[in-house]
């Protein structure tokens, strides 16, 4: 395995005008671990995840993924991460399998890779029986799991999950937690944000 942390931030600051969204944040994520990012809404969790996803440049300090600096290596980093933004949009008028094909294409997967990814995504999400269903026919929990497996399209080593459990009922939440725990067993690193500690306390290594 690589000797680099899955991700690291050092003295990271992000300012929007005079407002400091992040101020001097430093930590490292060990490979093959699940780290929880807990704090109230507005604490800067989304900002931090967006920096690591290379969508927002640091104002000060540095951030890296797999030893690569977000400032100069964004393109390489994007191939290594799966980012699930808050309110991950699902496309209601698509069938489940079309939706997964769409994201496979976005990652430039070839036909064999695409078939393999779709088979595994359907299995992980428990949607194998619903591959031909339209997304609007799925329950909220099924949609959440579909959004989640979409983030696995590029076989990422690091998953950045922004509030993946909000708006889910307890049953769907339990299913999502089990799916996320399975990612650690595959050696992936996960950074998961939540404004509720109870949700992710059992799941996270730290």
Phi, psi and omega in degrees: 000167182283150181272350180283149169297154179300322175203154178210144171233143185226110180059033188290129174230141173227125179242141171245101187061233181274358185266126177268106178284324175227140183225108173055054178268133176222128170191165176231142177260120177292149176297148176065038182225162174244119181247131179263140179243104188245135177178162181294163175302137181091001181282347180107010183298313181296320178302315181297315180297323180292326176297313181293333178277005179066024181263349185216122182282145174296145172277329178206163182072194184217162176217143180219155176232123181056033179085356180259135182284132181299333184296316186249349191239030187307317185297317178294319182298319183299335178283344185261350187242155166242123183246124177248100182290162172298146183057045178302116185290137168246150187263102192303323188269016176256153170281157182306313184292327178293321180299315180292323177298321180301314181286328175299318179295321180298329178269003177069030179286142175285178186298312182297316178298319182297314180298319180295315180298314182296317179300316182288322179297318180294323180290312182300320185275351183070025184252016183304323180284353185243017186305326182265002179286149171284145184301325182294345179275351185276153173291165180300319180296319178296319179297321179298317181290326177295315176303318183296312184290340173300324181289353181265002189303321183270019185049055186291152175269335182234128177251128178249110188244115183263107178049053185289349185256352184292149180070012179255145174285165185304323180294311180297323180296317178299320179295318179297318180300321180294320179296317181293320178299325178297333180293322179296322180297336177271007177084009177278156174257143183229132170243117188236129179257149178201149173265004176238114181298320184305322183302316193248359184303314183288330186285322193275148172283331177200000000 
